[in-house]
Amino acid sequence: MWQEVWTAIVSESSDIPDLSTKTRIVMRVVLANSGWRYQLVVQLDNLMEDSR
């Protein structure tokens, strides 16, 4: 199974020219994901605060 996952990742990223570009893309995805989670936590905290 993991071999299939790795093969899919490699084939989907084959058009990315170099390691620095791949690293930049990964970092943007990670930061976007963490920002989304942070906003969700803040909104949930605000809702909990309002319900008190």
Secondary structure, DSSP 4 states (H G I P E B T S, - for coil): -HHHHHHHHHHHTTTS-SHHHHHHHHHHHHHHHHHHHHHHHHHHHHHHHHH-
